[in-house]
């Protein structure tokens, strides 16, 4: 855990040319970029594979590369792109499941190490009981096929929502560190709170390493304001939080807090 506090002694005057540091924090949708990224890649895979799906009624048979439907039944042959391989659907489904867990669960510090130890124990147990063979057999029966439209129907709206949230809505509320003060701005409500840096402490919560990797170095920052109007501010999912914390500590040492 990293904590920054203001020094007791006054430092030399700050450089007037130093810029403000803005801290943007995000909703958990920050971690959903693998869904739209993998979805678009799987859509491209499906399009390049260039195979189409045939809807055949029950009882249909294949003879010499021809599908024969039962008497009285008809075949439907829509122009639906589906990849021959089962892996695009499996990869996309696993990506969605992992991201759903990642954006809702949090394993930090010691609990993260405990999780890794538990995973290692499960792997050793599987080896001891020789369960890998039946597991591979079961996995071989798993076939997930999504058509091109399904990938785009999921990936494109998630991409649009991700872009709007991360680069627009999440940037309406932020914290600004400038010379001698910290301002918390809410452009949606047109509100602003100002605190003197002498009353502030900053703390970086322990990393959740899975979120750290998926969120491009994201972590949580806690700001505590003392004085006549004490307040605590939770800044979740700050991208490159380690870099931001280093800049804050540097500014605090020079009395130019952003």
C-alpha positions, -999 to 999 in steps of 0.1 A, spaced: 0 0 0 14 34 -9 5 66 10 15 102 3 12 130 29 22 166 28 56 174 43 59 194 75 85 218 60 78 242 32 96 234 0 110 259 -26 84 277 -47 70 255 -75 77 261 -111 48 282 -125 51 263 -158 40 230 -142 7 217 -155 -23 205 -136 -27 168 -130 -61 154 -137 -72 121 -121 -101 104 -140 -117 74 -124 -139 49 -142 -168 25 -139 -162 -12 -142 -170 -10 -180 -133 -1 -183 -125 -38 -181 -149 -47 -209 -127 -39 -238 -116 -75 -244 -153 -83 -252 -155 -59 -281 -119 -66 -292 -122 -103 -292 -157 -101 -307 -145 -81 -337 -115 -104 -342 -139 -135 -342 -162 -117 -366 -133 -111 -389 -123 -148 -386 -159 -158 -395 -160 -135 -425 -127 -147 -439 -136 -183 -433 -166 -176 -457 -188 -206 -449 -226 -205 -446 -251 -222 -424 -278 -245 -436 -309 -250 -415 -320 -286 -419 -351 -302 -402 -348 -332 -379 -343 -365 -399 -323 -349 -427 -294 -369 -441 -263 -362 -461 -256 -381 -493 -226 -373 -516 -223 -338 -503 -260 -332 -506 -284 -327 -477 -317 -346 -482 -346 -335 -461 -375 -358 -450 -405 -359 -473 -426 -329 -469 -399 -308 -452 -380 -279 -467 -344 -268 -463 -337 -232 -453 -304 -218 -467 -300 -183 -453 -268 -164 -461 -254 -167 -426 -217 -167 -421 -205 -193 -396 -169 -204 -391 -162 -241 -395 -140 -241 -364 -155 -243 -330 -127 -222 -315 -141 -187 -323 -172 -193 -304 -154 -210 -275 -128 -182 -272 -155 -155 -273 -177 -173 -247 -147 -177 -223 -137 -140 -228 -172 -129 -218 -172 -152 -187 -138 -140 -176 -147 -103 -181 -180 -107 -162 -161 -121 -133 -132 -96 -136 -155 -66 -135 -175 -77 -105 -151 -95 -82 -119 -82 -66 -91 -102 -51 -64 -80 -36 -31 -84 -18 -29 -115 3 -62 -128 -11 -47 -127 -46 -18 -149 -34 -43 -172 -17 -62 -175 -50 -30 -184 -69 -22 -210 -42 -57 -224 -45 -54 -227 -83 -20 -245 -80 -36 -269 -55 -64 -277 -79 -40 -283 -107 -20 -307 -85 -52 -324 -74 -62 -330 -110 -28 -345 -118 -30 -368 -87 -65 -380 -96 -57 -382 -133 -87 -361 -142 -72 -343 -172 -81 -371 -197 -119 -370 -190 -117 -332 -189 -102 -331 -223 -128 -356 -236 -156 -334 -222 -141 -303 -237 -138 -321 -271 -176 -324 -271 -180 -286 -266 -190 -269 -298 -200 -232 -298 -208 -217 -332 -219 -180 -335 -227 -164 -368 -211 -132 -380 -242 -112 -370 -241 -125 -334 -205 -113 -329 -212 -79 -344 -245 -76 -325 -226 -80 -292 -192 -64 -300 -204 -32 -317 -228 -20 -289 -202 -29 -262 -176 -9 -282 -199 21 -285 -208 20 -248 -172 15 -238 -160 45 -259 -188 68 -246 -183 58 -210 -145 58 -208 -139 89 -229 -170 110 -222 -192 102 -192 -163 91 -169 -144 123 -178 -172 146 -165 -162 140 -129 -125 142 -120 -99 155 -95 -75 183 -103 -42 187 -85 -28 222 -89 -6 246 -69 -15 244 -32 -50 229 -37 -70 200 -49 -103 205 -67 -130 179 -72 -151 188 -102 -184 175 -113 -192 189 -147 -225 171 -149 -238 188 -118 -216 219 -123 -202 215 -88 -167 219 -75 -151 213 -41 -117 228 -31 -93 215 -4 -60 228 7 -32 203 1 -19 207 37 -50 188 49 -48 159 24 -35 124 24 -34 101 -6 -35 63 -5 -32 37 -33 -52 6 -25 -34 -28 -30 -35 -39 -66 -60 -64 -79 -36 -79 -103 -61 -92 -128 -78 -58 -130 -44 -42 -131 -35 -62 -163 -69 -58 -180 -73 -22 -170 -39 -9 -183 -24 -4 -149 -57 5 -132 -60 7 -95 -80 25 -67 -70 58 -51 -83 71 -18 -81 108 -9 -88 119 26 -93 156 34 -90 169 69 -96 204 83 -129 220 91 -148 200 64 -133 164 64 -142 142 35 -131 109 20 -130 104 -18 -129 70 -34 -114 71 -69 -119 36 -84 -103 22 -115 -77 50 -121 -57 41 -152 -19 41 -146 -26 48 -110 11 41 -101 22 68 -124 -4 92 -110 6 85 -75 43 92 -83 34 125 -98 13 134 -67 41 125 -44 65 146 -64 42 176 -63 36 172 -26 73 173 -20 75 206 -39 43 220 -25 28 220 -60 1 195 -54 -22 185 -83 
